[in-house]
Amino acid sequence: MEFNLADLFEAAADAFGDLEYIVADGQRRTYGQMEQRANRLAHHLAAQGIGSGDHVGIYALNSVEWVETAWAVFKLRAVWININYRYVEDELRYLFSNSDLTALVHQRQYSPHVAKLLPELPGLRHVVVIDDDSLEPDPVHDAVDYEQAMAGASPDRDFGPRSPGDHYVLYTGGTTGMPKGVVWRHEDVFYALGGGVDALTNERVDRLEQMAEKGLGGQLTFLPIAPLMHGATQWAVMGQSFVGNKIVLVPKFEPHEVWGLVQSERVNAVMITGDAMGRPLIEALDDPGASYDLSSLISLTSSAALFSATVKDEFFRHFPNLIMTDAVGSSESGNNGLSIIKAGGTAMKSGPTVSSLGGTVVFDEDLNPVEPGSGVTGKIARSGNIPVGYYNDPVKTAEVFLTVRNQRYVMPGDFATVEADGSITLLGRGSICINSGGEKIFPEEVESVVRSHPAVMDAIVVGAADERWGQRVAVIVQSRAGQDAPSLEEIQEHCRSHIAGYKVPRQLHVVDSIVRSPAGKPDYRWATDVVTGT
């Protein structure tokens, strides 16, 4: 059986047409309404010459229009390009140019950025504007209003056949450097991220109808908090779509808004990206006057960022029967593994320890599999359903996609060790690893310990230049509201009981607010500037 993402959604729309599908910022769509509106937008784009292989940018906050545009693009066998709404002009210029945009669907508030860049993009020939209350003018005279584009097009599903080899591109900013477009085939990304492989049993779906059949037992309500321009939420939406679940979206993260939606929409499962969302979310429940009916919540998943033991413990304090999972993966590899966390089983470690999924291996420096329990540090790699490579970047593709003993692997650079039972403990990304006197120090491990200090709200760790050791550990701290920031000596004393001495911070910077991406990932470029004073 061959799998295309648009085909999978259409099968769900046929099976669950009258069920509510998306709730976002006061708007609601059933599966049937989403299907018809996506068809309308697809027909509008097709009338402008957009078709197979063309790249269509989506530049907006979480909204029903974001999701409608995504399905419309795939229906045409075109490729959507996710655009980070936090990017400034230089970053946007690079992404727009590197991705070879043919069309763009954007929220009106971003019109000034689009207007500046359009003269440099002769290949971008059509712009659709999603109205909001910003009152910004159209970026170009022939831009089309989103709802007008809908109104003038057919709601019929009368598109040609599609291919499992159609492309899906996910632009990922990572923690350093300019964004990179990871190119996936539809079938491969479905198996890697879309539910095509059962995460607990490793069983593979082999029929198109099988996904919809999984949802016949009843609908769950899922709330992924991160922005749709982040891969984790894209796949939360798509994967839940295929089995007929209801998705609730928030335009921007605000803890009390999230809990209000959990109460009003009877949310069953929430997805966060590590401590950056988990800590303010759970601590909001202790705010004066905070009172919510959260009895519907049964599951919490963290993905794509460090989720520390202290924050997990706080969730279990409020929700003792919560089903909590920690997932490990990347835009390049898909889901590498997950663990189910139990109350009392959240001891502080260097990173999440997960049961690996099929095709996942940890290679040592000689590209041999790391032996379980050996204590050797290696890099996570995955074979099987993996991407084609990076868009417009053959050099980076050659660095990350390797052939080992006649098997093709993707190895993005995440360091890990293999436990005696074969599970994998993630250490961190090599590009931000600190080398102090020849010792490798992974910032995520130190960050987790520093954040467990009672006076610390958030922390980022980077390397600072050191004449003797090459680098030393520098920590940037945001203190809790109403509390004095801890001193370097207090941070060091706290850390020494949890990590080796050479990992203890030697330099402290206190800031009003830690800068992170909208998905909660640390901005290590900003952190380096803070430490170096640039």
MARTI-199070 format. One line per 3 residues: number of its first residue (from 1); their letters; for each residue z, y, x of N, C-alpha, C. Coordinates in steps of 0.2 Angstrom, whole numbers. Atoms other than C-alpha are relative to their C-alpha. Layout:
NUM> a> Z Y X Z Y X Z Y X; ...
This chain:
1> mef> 0 -6 4 0 0 0 0 6 4; 0 -6 -3 -4 17 6 4 6 -4; -4 -5 3 7 32 3 -2 7 2
4> nla> 1 -7 -1 3 51 1 5 4 -4; -6 -3 3 17 63 -3 -2 3 -7; 2 -3 7 7 72 -18 0 -6 -5
7> dlf> 0 6 4 4 54 -25 7 -2 -2; -7 2 1 22 50 -24 3 5 -5; -3 -4 5 27 66 -33 -3 -1 -7
10> eaa> 3 0 7 14 64 -47 2 -7 -3; -3 6 3 21 46 -50 6 2 -3; -7 -2 3 38 54 -52 -1 4 -6
13> ada> 1 -4 6 31 67 -64 -2 -4 -6; 2 4 6 23 54 -75 6 -4 -2; -5 4 2 39 44 -75 6 4 -3
16> fgd> -6 -4 1 52 58 -77 -2 7 -3; 2 -7 2 42 72 -86 5 4 -3; -4 -4 4 55 78 -98 7 1 3
19> ley> -7 -1 -3 70 77 -86 0 7 4; -1 -6 -4 76 93 -77 -1 -2 7; 2 1 -7 69 94 -59 4 5 4
22> iva> -3 -5 -5 74 110 -51 4 6 -4; -4 -5 2 87 123 -54 1 5 6; 0 -5 -5 86 139 -43 0 7 -2
25> dgq> 0 -8 2 92 157 -45 -1 1 -7; 0 -1 8 93 155 -64 -7 -2 -3; 6 3 3 76 147 -66 0 -8 0
28> rrt> 0 7 1 73 129 -72 -7 -3 -1; 6 3 1 59 117 -71 1 -7 -2; 0 7 0 57 100 -78 -5 -3 4
31> ygq> 6 3 -4 46 87 -69 -7 2 -3; 7 -2 3 32 90 -81 -2 7 1; 2 -7 -1 33 109 -80 -2 1 7
34> meq> 2 -1 -7 33 108 -61 -7 -3 2; 7 3 -1 18 96 -61 -6 5 -3; 5 -4 3 8 108 -73 -1 6 4
37> ran> 1 -7 -4 12 124 -63 -2 -2 7; 2 2 -7 9 115 -46 -8 -1 -1; 7 1 1 -8 110 -53 -4 7 -1
40> rla> 3 -7 1 -12 128 -59 -1 4 7; 1 -3 -6 -8 135 -42 -5 -3 5; 5 4 -4 -18 121 -33 -7 2 -2
43> hhl> 7 -2 2 -33 126 -44 -2 7 2; 1 -7 -2 -31 144 -40 -2 0 8; 1 0 -7 -30 141 -21 -7 -4 1
46> aaq> 6 3 -1 -45 129 -22 -6 5 -2; 5 -5 2 -55 143 -31 -1 5 6; 1 -4 -6 -52 153 -15 -2 -3 6
49> gig> 3 4 -6 -59 140 -4 5 -4 4; -5 4 -3 -43 132 1 0 -8 -1; 1 7 1 -45 113 4 3 -4 5
52> sgd> -2 5 -4 -42 98 14 1 3 7; -1 -2 -7 -34 102 31 2 7 1; -2 -7 -1 -31 121 28 7 1 0
55> hvg> -7 -1 0 -15 128 32 3 6 -4; -2 -5 5 -5 138 19 7 1 2; -7 -2 -2 11 147 24 4 1 -6
58> iya> -4 -2 5 26 148 13 6 4 3; -4 -5 -3 37 163 17 5 3 -6; -5 -2 6 52 164 4 7 -3 1
61> lns> -7 3 0 70 161 1 -1 -6 -5; 0 6 5 74 145 -9 -1 2 -7; 2 -2 7 66 146 -26 -4 -6 -3
64> vew> 5 5 3 56 136 -38 -7 1 2; 7 -2 -2 40 145 -32 -1 -4 7; 1 3 -6 43 138 -15 -2 -8 -1
67> vet> 2 7 2 43 120 -22 -6 -1 -3; 6 1 3 29 123 -33 -6 1 5; 5 -1 -5 19 130 -19 -1 -6 5
70> awa> 0 6 -4 23 115 -8 -4 -6 -3; 4 6 3 16 102 -21 -7 2 -1; 7 -2 1 1 113 -25 -4 -1 7
73> vfk> 4 1 -7 -4 113 -6 -2 -7 1; 1 7 -1 -2 94 -5 -5 -3 -4; 5 3 4 -12 91 -20 -7 1 2
76> lra> 7 -2 -2 -27 99 -12 -1 -3 7; 0 3 -7 -24 89 4 0 5 6; -1 -5 -5 -20 105 13 7 -1 3
79> vwi> -6 1 -4 -5 108 24 4 6 -1; -4 -6 0 10 119 21 3 1 6; -4 -2 -6 18 129 35 6 4 -2
82> nin> -6 -3 2 36 133 33 1 6 5; -1 -6 -4 40 151 39 8 2 -1; -7 -2 0 58 156 44 1 7 -2
85> yry> -1 -7 3 63 171 34 4 5 5; -4 -4 -4 74 177 48 -3 2 6; 3 -2 -6 61 178 61 -2 8 0
88> ved> 2 -7 -1 57 195 68 -8 0 2; 8 -1 0 39 202 71 -3 -4 6; 3 4 -5 36 193 88 0 -7 -1
91> elr> -1 7 2 42 177 82 -5 -2 -6; 5 1 5 31 179 66 -7 0 2; 7 -1 -3 16 184 76 -2 -7 3
94> ylf> 2 6 -3 17 168 86 -1 -5 -5; 1 5 4 20 157 72 -6 0 -5; 6 -1 4 6 164 61 -6 -1 4
97> sns> 6 2 -4 -6 163 75 -1 -7 2; 0 7 -2 -1 146 82 -2 -5 -5; 1 5 5 -2 138 65 -7 1 -4
100> dlt> 6 0 2 -19 144 61 0 1 -8; 0 0 7 -15 150 43 -6 2 -3; 6 -2 4 -29 151 30 2 4 -6
103> alv> -3 -3 6 -18 157 16 8 1 1; -8 -2 0 0 164 13 2 1 -7; -4 -1 6 12 163 -1 6 3 2
106> hqr> -6 -3 -2 26 175 1 4 4 -5; -4 -4 4 40 184 -7 -1 8 1; 2 -7 -1 37 203 -10 4 3 5
109> qys> -4 -3 -5 52 208 1 -2 -1 7; 2 0 -7 43 202 16 -7 3 1; 7 -3 -1 27 212 13 -1 4 6
112> phv> 1 -4 -6 30 224 27 -1 -4 6; 2 4 -6 30 211 40 -7 -3 -1; 6 3 1 15 203 33 -6 5 1
115> akl> 5 -6 -1 6 220 32 -2 1 7; 1 -2 -8 9 223 51 -4 -6 3; 3 5 -4 2 206 56 -7 -2 -3
118> lpe> 7 3 3 -13 203 44 -6 3 4; 6 -2 -4 -25 214 55 -1 -5 6; 1 5 -5 -22 201 69 -2 -7 -2
121> lpg> 1 7 2 -26 186 59 -6 0 -5; 6 0 3 -44 186 54 -1 -6 -4; 1 6 4 -43 168 48 4 -1 -6
124> lrh> -4 0 6 -30 172 35 -3 4 -6; 5 -3 5 -41 175 20 3 1 -7; -2 0 7 -30 174 5 8 1 0
127> vvv> -7 -1 1 -12 181 0 2 0 -7; -3 0 7 -2 177 -15 7 3 1; -7 -3 -1 14 187 -18 4 -2 -6
130> idd> -5 2 5 29 181 -27 5 6 -1; -3 -7 1 37 196 -36 8 -1 0; -7 0 0 55 200 -34 2 7 -1
133> dsl> -2 -7 2 65 216 -36 0 5 6; 0 -4 -6 61 223 -19 -4 6 -1; 5 -6 1 47 235 -25 -4 1 6
136> epd> 4 -1 -5 38 233 -9 -7 0 -2; 7 1 2 19 236 -10 -3 -6 2; 4 6 -3 6 222 -8 -2 2 7
139> pvh> 1 -1 -7 3 219 10 -8 1 1; 7 -1 -1 -16 220 7 -3 1 -7; 3 -2 6 -27 227 -7 -2 -6 -5
142> dav> 2 6 4 -33 210 -13 5 -5 -1; -5 5 2 -17 201 -14 1 -1 -7; 0 2 7 -14 191 -30 7 -1 -2
145> dye> -7 1 3 2 191 -40 1 -8 -2; -1 7 1 9 173 -41 -1 -2 -7; 1 2 7 11 172 -60 -7 1 -2
148> qam> 7 -1 2 -6 180 -62 -5 -6 2; 4 6 -2 -13 166 -51 1 -6 -4; -1 6 5 -5 153 -62 -3 1 -6
151> aga> 2 -1 7 -10 161 -78 -8 -2 -1; 7 1 1 -29 160 -74 -3 -7 3; 3 6 -3 -30 142 -68 2 -6 -4
154> spd> -1 6 5 -30 125 -76 6 -4 2; -6 4 -1 -14 114 -78 -2 -7 1; 2 7 0 -25 98 -77 1 -3 7
157> rdf> 0 4 -7 -23 85 -63 -6 -3 0; 7 3 0 -41 82 -59 -2 1 8; 1 -1 -7 -40 82 -40 -3 -7 3
160> gpr> 3 6 -3 -49 69 -29 5 -4 4; -4 5 -3 -42 54 -20 3 3 7; -3 -3 -6 -30 58 -5 1 -6 5
163> spg> 0 5 -5 -26 49 11 7 -1 3; -6 1 -3 -10 42 19 0 4 7; 1 -4 -7 -17 51 35 0 8 -1
166> dhy> 0 -7 1 -16 68 27 6 3 4; -5 -3 -5 -5 80 38 6 4 -4; -5 -4 1 12 87 35 3 3 6
169> vly> -2 -3 -6 18 100 48 6 4 -1; -7 -3 0 36 105 51 1 4 6; -2 -4 -5 39 120 61 7 1 1
172> tgg> -7 0 -1 55 119 70 2 5 6; -1 -5 -5 63 133 80 5 -3 5; -5 3 -5 76 121 88 5 5 2
175> ttg> -5 -5 -3 89 130 99 -2 4 5; 3 -4 -5 78 137 112 -8 1 -1; 7 -1 0 60 144 114 -3 2 -7
178> mpk> 3 -2 6 47 148 101 -1 -6 -4; 1 6 4 44 137 86 -6 -4 1; 5 5 -1 34 121 87 -1 -3 -6
181> gvv> 2 3 6 24 113 74 -1 -8 1; 0 8 0 28 94 72 -5 -2 -5; 6 2 4 12 86 65 2 -8 -2
184> wrh> -1 7 3 16 70 54 -6 -2 -5; 4 3 5 5 59 44 4 -1 -6; -4 1 6 10 58 26 4 -7 0
187> edv> -4 7 1 14 39 26 5 0 6; -5 1 -5 23 40 43 7 4 -2; -6 -5 1 35 55 37 3 -3 -6
190> fya> -3 3 6 38 46 20 5 -6 3; -5 5 -3 45 31 30 5 2 4; -5 -2 -4 54 41 42 5 5 -3
193> lgg> -5 -5 3 62 54 31 0 0 -8; 1 -1 7 56 52 13 3 -5 -5; -2 5 4 65 37 7 -4 -7 0
196> gvd> 4 6 -1 52 24 12 3 -6 3; -4 6 -3 65 14 22 7 1 -2; -7 -1 2 82 11 15 5 1 6
199> alt> -4 -2 -6 95 19 27 5 -5 1; -5 5 -1 107 5 24 -2 -7 2; 2 7 -1 97 -11 24 -7 0 4
202> ner> 6 -1 -4 81 -5 33 -6 -4 -4; 6 2 4 70 -12 19 -5 5 -2; 6 -5 1 53 -4 17 -3 -1 -7
205> vdr> 4 -1 6 45 2 1 -7 -3 1; 7 2 -1 28 -7 -2 -4 1 -6; 4 -1 6 23 -1 -19 1 8 -2
208> leq> -1 -7 2 20 17 -25 5 1 -6; -4 -1 5 29 14 -41 7 -2 1; -6 2 -2 44 7 -32 5 6 0
211> mae> -5 -5 -1 52 24 -29 2 3 -7; -2 -2 6 51 29 -47 5 -5 -4; -5 6 3 59 12 -52 7 1 2
214> kgl> -7 0 -3 74 16 -41 4 5 -4; -3 -5 4 77 31 -52 2 -1 -8; -1 2 7 77 22 -69 7 -1 -2
217> ggq> -7 2 2 96 18 -68 4 6 -2; -3 -7 2 100 37 -71 -1 5 5; 1 -6 -4 99 54 -64 6 3 3
220> ltf> -6 -3 -4 110 61 -50 -2 7 1; 1 -7 -2 111 80 -46 2 1 7; -1 -1 -7 109 85 -28 -1 7 2
223> lpi> 0 -7 -2 113 101 -20 -1 1 8; 0 -1 -8 106 104 -2 0 7 1; -2 -7 -1 113 120 4 -5 4 5
226> apl> 4 -3 -5 101 124 19 -6 3 -3; 6 -3 2 85 134 17 -6 -5 0; 6 5 0 69 125 12 -5 1 6
229> mhg> 4 -1 -6 61 132 28 3 -5 5; -3 5 -4 72 119 36 -1 -7 -2; 3 7 2 66 101 37 5 -4 -4
232> atq> -5 4 3 83 94 31 -1 1 -8; 1 -2 7 81 103 14 -6 -2 -3; 6 2 3 63 100 12 0 -8 -2
235> wav> 0 7 2 66 81 13 6 -2 -5; -4 1 6 81 82 2 -3 1 -6; 4 -2 6 70 90 -11 -5 -6 -1
238> mgq> 6 5 1 55 78 -8 3 -7 -2; -3 7 1 66 62 -7 3 -1 -6; -3 0 6 76 66 -22 -5 0 -6
241> sfv> 5 0 5 60 70 -32 -3 -7 -1; 4 6 1 52 53 -29 4 -5 -4; -4 5 4 67 44 -38 3 4 -6
244> gnk> -1 -3 6 68 57 -52 7 3 -1; -6 -4 0 84 66 -47 -1 7 -1; 0 -7 1 89 84 -51 2 3 6
247> ivl> -1 -4 -6 89 97 -37 3 7 -2; -3 -7 1 100 113 -37 -1 3 7; 1 -4 -6 95 126 -24 4 7 0
250> vpk> -3 -7 0 105 142 -18 -5 4 4; 4 -4 -4 94 156 -12 3 2 7; -3 -1 -6 107 160 2 7 -3 -1
253> fep> -6 4 0 123 151 7 6 5 -1; -6 -3 1 139 158 0 5 -5 -4; -5 6 2 154 146 -2 1 0 -8
256> hev> -2 0 7 160 151 -19 -6 0 -5; 6 1 5 142 152 -27 -1 -8 0; 1 7 0 140 134 -21 5 -4 -4
259> wgl> -5 4 4 156 128 -29 -1 2 -7; 1 -1 7 152 137 -45 -6 -4 -2; 6 4 2 135 128 -45 2 -8 -1
262> vqs> -2 7 1 144 111 -42 3 -1 -7; -4 0 6 155 115 -57 -5 1 -6; 5 -1 6 141 122 -69 -5 -5 -1
265> erv> 6 4 1 127 110 -65 3 -8 1; -3 6 0 139 95 -63 -3 -4 6; 3 2 -6 133 92 -45 3 -7 2
268> nav> -2 6 -3 135 74 -38 1 -1 7; 1 1 -8 130 76 -20 -2 7 3; 1 -6 -4 130 90 -8 -2 -1 7
271> mit> 2 1 -7 121 91 9 1 7 3; -2 -6 -4 127 103 22 -3 -1 7; 3 1 -7 121 106 40 6 2 5
274> gda> -6 0 -5 138 103 50 5 5 -2; -6 -5 1 153 115 52 -2 7 -2; 2 -7 2 143 131 50 0 1 -8
277> mgr> 0 0 8 142 127 31 7 -4 -2; -6 4 2 156 114 30 7 3 0; -6 -3 -1 170 124 37 1 6 -6
280> pli> -1 -5 5 168 140 26 0 -3 -7; 0 3 7 164 129 11 7 -3 -2; -7 3 2 180 119 11 6 4 0
283> eal> -6 -5 0 191 133 16 0 5 -6; 0 -4 6 185 143 1 4 -2 -5; -4 3 5 194 131 -10 7 2 1
286> ddp> -6 -2 -1 210 138 -3 1 7 -1; 0 -7 1 206 156 -6 4 1 -7; -4 -2 6 218 165 -19 -5 0 -6
289> gas> 4 0 6 212 162 -36 -6 -5 -1; 6 4 0 199 149 -32 2 -6 -4; -2 5 5 199 136 -46 -7 -3 -3
292> ydl> 6 3 3 184 124 -50 1 -7 -2; 0 7 2 181 108 -59 -5 -3 4; 5 3 -5 173 98 -45 0 -8 -1
295> ssl> -1 7 1 176 81 -53 -7 -4 0; 7 4 0 157 77 -53 -2 -2 7; 2 1 -7 156 78 -34 3 -7 3
298> isl> -2 7 -3 156 60 -26 -3 -1 7; 3 2 -7 146 62 -10 -2 7 3; 1 -6 -5 144 74 5 -4 -3 6
301> tss> 4 2 -6 131 72 18 -1 6 5; 2 -5 -5 129 82 34 -5 -3 5; 6 2 -4 113 82 44 -1 6 5
304> aal> 3 -5 -4 106 92 59 4 4 4; -4 -4 -4 121 100 66 7 -4 0; -7 3 -2 139 95 73 4 1 -6
307> fsa> -5 0 5 151 90 59 6 -2 3; -6 2 -4 168 90 67 5 -4 -4; -5 4 3 183 79 64 5 4 -5
310> tvk> -4 -4 4 194 93 58 -2 2 -7; 3 -2 6 182 99 45 -1 -6 -5; 1 6 4 179 81 39 7 -1 -4
313> def> -7 1 2 198 79 37 2 5 -6; -1 -5 6 199 95 26 -4 -2 -6; 3 2 6 186 88 14 4 -6 -3
316> frh> -4 5 2 196 72 13 6 2 -4; -6 -3 3 211 82 9 -1 2 -7; 1 -3 7 203 90 -6 -3 -6 -4
319> fpn> 4 5 4 192 75 -11 1 -7 4; -2 6 -4 201 59 -5 -5 -6 -1; 4 6 1 188 47 -13 -7 2 1
322> lim> 7 -3 -1 173 57 -7 -4 -6 5; 5 4 -4 158 46 0 -3 5 5; 3 -4 -5 154 55 17 -4 -3 5
325> tda> 4 3 -5 140 52 28 -2 5 5; 2 -4 -6 135 59 45 -7 -3 2; 7 3 -2 116 58 49 -2 3 6
328> vgs> 3 -2 -6 107 60 65 -7 -1 0; 7 0 0 89 64 67 -3 7 3; 4 -7 -2 76 78 72 -6 0 -4
331> ses> 7 -1 3 60 85 66 -5 -4 3; 5 4 -4 51 75 79 1 -8 -2; -1 7 1 59 58 75 2 -3 -7
334> gnn> -2 2 7 65 58 57 7 -2 1; -7 2 0 81 49 53 2 -5 5; -1 5 -5 88 40 68 6 -5 -1
337> gls> -6 4 1 104 34 61 5 3 -5; -5 -3 4 119 37 49 6 -4 0; -6 3 1 137 33 47 3 2 -6
340> iik> -4 -2 6 148 32 32 7 1 3; -6 -2 -3 164 41 36 6 -1 -5; -6 2 4 181 35 29 6 4 1
343> agg> -6 -4 -2 197 45 27 4 -4 5; -3 3 -5 207 42 42 -4 -2 6; 5 2 -5 192 38 52 -4 5 4
346> tam> 3 -6 -3 188 55 59 2 2 6; -3 -2 -6 195 54 76 -5 4 4; 4 -5 -3 188 68 87 -4 -4 6
349> ksg> 4 3 -5 173 62 98 -5 5 2; 5 -4 -3 159 69 108 -5 2 -5; 5 -1 5 148 68 93 0 -5 -5
352> ptv> 0 5 5 143 58 78 -2 -7 3; 2 7 -2 143 39 80 -3 -3 -6; 4 3 6 130 31 69 -3 -7 1
355> ssl> 4 7 0 122 14 65 -7 2 0; 7 -2 -2 104 16 72 -4 -4 -5; 5 3 5 89 13 60 -5 -3 4
358> ggt> 5 4 -4 74 2 65 -4 5 4; 4 -4 -5 64 8 80 4 5 4; -4 -5 -4 78 19 87 3 -4 6
361> vvf> -3 3 -6 83 15 105 3 6 5; -2 -5 -5 92 24 119 -2 -2 7; 3 1 -7 83 25 136 4 3 5
364> ded> -3 -3 -6 91 27 153 -6 4 4; 5 -4 -4 82 38 167 -6 -4 2; 5 4 -2 71 23 171 -4 -3 -6
367> lnp> 3 2 6 66 21 153 1 -7 -2; -2 6 2 75 5 151 6 1 -6; -5 -1 5 86 2 135 7 0 3
370> vep> -7 0 -2 104 7 138 4 -6 -3; -3 5 2 115 -8 137 6 2 -4; -6 -1 4 129 -8 123 6 0 4
373> gsg> -7 0 -3 146 -3 130 0 1 7; 1 -1 -7 139 1 147 3 7 3; -2 -7 -1 144 19 146 -5 5 3
376> vtg> 6 -4 -3 127 25 153 -2 5 -6; 3 -5 4 121 41 146 -8 0 0; 7 1 0 103 40 140 -3 5 -5
379> kia> 3 -4 5 91 49 128 -3 -4 -6; 2 3 6 87 44 110 -8 0 0; 7 0 1 69 38 107 -1 -4 -6
382> rsg> 1 4 6 61 31 92 -8 -2 0; 7 3 1 45 20 89 -2 -1 -8; 1 2 7 36 15 73 -4 6 -3
385> nip> 2 -6 4 33 29 60 2 6 3; -2 -6 -3 33 44 71 -6 5 0; 5 -5 1 23 60 72 -6 -1 5
388> vgy> 6 0 -4 5 63 79 2 4 7; -1 -4 -6 12 77 91 2 7 -3; -2 -7 2 15 96 91 -7 3 -1
391> ynd> 6 -4 1 2 107 84 -2 5 5; 3 -5 -5 -9 117 96 4 0 7; -4 0 -6 2 111 111 0 -7 3
394> pvk> 0 7 -4 -4 96 121 4 -1 5; -4 1 -5 7 99 135 7 -2 -2; -6 2 3 23 98 125 0 -7 -3
397> tae> 1 7 3 16 83 116 0 -5 5; 0 5 -5 13 74 132 7 -1 3; -7 0 -2 31 78 137 5 -4 -4
400> vfl> -4 2 5 39 72 121 -2 -7 -3; 3 7 3 28 57 115 -2 -4 6; 1 4 -6 28 43 128 -2 -7 -2
403> tvr> 2 7 1 21 26 129 4 -4 5; -5 4 -4 34 13 136 -2 -7 -1; 2 7 1 28 -5 139 -4 -1 -6
406> nqr> 5 0 6 13 -2 127 2 2 -7; -3 -2 7 24 5 113 1 8 1; -1 -7 0 23 23 108 6 2 -3
409> yvm> -6 -3 2 39 33 107 0 7 -1; -1 -7 0 45 50 103 7 1 3; -6 0 -3 59 56 114 2 8 1
412> pgd> 0 -7 0 64 74 109 5 3 5; -4 -3 -5 78 76 122 8 0 -2; -7 1 2 94 71 113 4 -5 4
415> fat> -4 5 -4 107 63 124 5 -4 -4; -4 4 4 117 48 118 3 -5 4; -2 6 -3 127 33 123 0 -5 -5
418> vea> 0 5 5 127 16 115 7 -4 1; -7 3 0 144 9 110 -1 -8 0; 0 8 -1 149 -10 112 -3 -3 -6
421> dgs> 3 4 6 144 -14 94 -7 2 -2; 7 -2 1 127 -6 96 -1 6 -3; 1 -7 3 130 10 87 -1 5 5
424> itl> 2 -5 -5 125 26 95 4 6 -1; -3 -6 0 135 41 99 -4 6 3; 4 -6 -2 126 58 100 4 4 4
427> lgr> -3 -4 -4 130 69 114 -2 7 0; 3 -7 0 118 84 113 -7 0 2; 7 -1 -2 101 91 117 0 2 7
430> gsi> 0 -1 -7 97 91 135 -2 7 2; 2 -7 -2 89 108 135 6 5 0; -6 -5 0 106 116 132 6 -3 4
433> cin> -5 3 -3 116 104 143 2 4 6; -2 -4 -5 127 113 156 1 -5 6; -1 4 -6 127 106 174 5 4 5
436> sgg> -5 -4 -4 143 111 183 2 -5 5; -2 5 -5 145 103 200 -3 -7 0; 3 7 0 133 89 196 3 -3 -6
439> eki> -2 3 6 143 85 180 -4 3 -6; 3 -3 6 134 86 163 5 1 -5; -5 -2 5 143 95 150 -4 1 -7
442> fpe> 4 -1 6 136 94 132 4 5 -5; -3 -6 4 140 111 122 3 -3 -6; -2 2 6 142 102 106 7 -3 0
445> eve> -6 3 -1 157 92 112 6 5 1; -5 -5 -2 166 107 119 1 4 -7; 0 -4 6 162 117 103 5 -3 -5
448> svv> -4 3 5 170 104 92 7 0 1; -7 0 -1 186 104 101 3 8 -1; -2 -7 1 187 124 102 1 1 -7
451> rsh> -1 -2 7 184 125 83 6 -3 -3; -6 2 3 199 114 80 6 4 2; -6 -4 -1 210 127 87 2 4 -7
454> pav> -1 -3 6 219 135 72 -2 7 -1; 2 -7 1 214 153 76 -7 1 0; 7 -1 -1 196 149 78 -4 -2 -6
457> mda> 5 2 6 183 150 64 -6 -3 2; 6 2 -2 168 147 74 -1 1 7; 1 0 -7 162 144 92 -6 -3 2
460> ivv> 6 3 -4 147 142 103 1 0 7; -1 1 -8 147 136 121 -7 0 3; 6 0 -4 134 139 134 2 0 7
463> gaa> -2 -1 -7 133 139 153 -1 7 3; 0 -6 -4 137 154 164 -1 -1 7; 1 1 -8 131 156 182 7 0 3
466> der> -6 1 -4 144 151 194 -2 -1 8; 2 1 -7 142 153 213 2 -6 3; -2 6 -4 152 138 218 -3 -6 -4
469> wgq> 1 6 3 148 125 204 -7 0 -3; 6 -1 3 131 132 198 0 2 -7; -2 -3 7 137 134 180 7 -2 -1
472> rva> -6 1 2 153 135 172 0 1 -8; 0 0 8 158 133 153 2 7 -2; -2 -6 4 158 149 143 0 -1 -7
475> viv> -1 1 7 164 150 125 0 6 -3; 0 -6 4 160 163 112 4 -2 -6; -4 2 6 173 163 98 0 6 -5
478> qsr> -1 -4 6 174 170 81 7 -2 -3; -6 2 2 192 171 76 1 0 -8; -1 0 7 199 168 58 2 7 -2
481> agq> -1 -6 3 200 182 47 8 1 -1; -7 -2 0 217 191 48 4 -3 6; -4 3 -5 222 182 64 -3 3 7
484> dap> 2 -3 -6 221 188 82 -4 -6 4; 4 5 -3 208 179 93 5 -3 6; -4 4 -5 216 166 105 -2 3 7
487> sle> 2 -1 -7 216 170 124 -3 -6 3; 4 6 -3 206 160 136 6 -5 2; -6 5 -2 223 152 142 2 -4 -6
490> eiq> -2 4 6 227 147 124 -6 -5 -1; 6 5 1 209 139 122 0 -5 5; 0 5 -6 211 130 139 5 -5 -2
493> ehc> -6 4 2 228 123 134 -2 -5 -5; 2 4 5 221 117 118 -5 -5 2; 5 4 -1 206 109 125 2 -6 5
496> rsh> -1 5 -6 214 100 140 3 -7 -3; -2 6 3 222 87 128 -5 -4 -4; 5 4 3 205 82 121 -6 -1 4
499> iag> 6 1 -5 192 84 135 2 0 7; -1 0 -7 191 81 153 0 7 3; -1 -7 -3 196 96 164 -6 4 2
502> ykv> 6 -4 -2 179 100 170 -4 3 -6; 3 -3 6 173 103 152 3 6 -3; -5 -5 3 187 115 148 -4 7 2
505> prq> 3 -6 -1 180 133 146 3 4 5; -3 -4 -5 182 145 160 -2 8 -1; 2 -7 1 175 161 152 0 0 -8
508> lhv> -1 -1 8 179 168 134 -3 7 -2; 3 -6 3 169 180 124 2 0 -8; -2 0 7 176 186 107 -5 4 -4
511> vds> 4 -4 4 164 192 94 2 0 -8; -2 -1 7 165 198 76 -3 -6 -4; 3 5 4 153 185 70 -5 -4 4
514> ivr> 4 4 -3 144 170 77 -7 0 -3; 6 0 3 125 171 75 -3 -7 0; 3 7 1 117 155 68 -7 1 -4
517> spa> 6 0 4 100 151 60 3 -1 -8; -2 0 7 100 151 41 2 -8 -2; -2 7 1 102 132 42 6 -2 3
520> gkp> -7 1 -3 118 133 52 -1 -2 7; 0 2 -7 111 129 69 2 6 5; -2 -5 -4 118 138 84 -6 4 3
523> dyr> 5 -4 -3 107 152 91 2 1 8; -2 0 -7 109 148 110 -3 6 4; 3 -6 -3 97 162 115 5 6 -1
526> wat> -5 -6 1 109 175 107 6 -1 4; -6 1 -4 124 166 115 -1 1 7; 1 -2 -7 116 167 132 0 7 2
529> dvv> 0 -7 -1 113 185 130 7 3 0; -7 -2 0 131 188 125 4 -2 7; -3 2 -6 137 179 140 -2 3 6
532> tgt> 2 -3 -5 126 187 152 0 8 0; -1 -7 2 128 204 144 -7 4 0; 7 -2 1 109 206 141 -2 2 -7
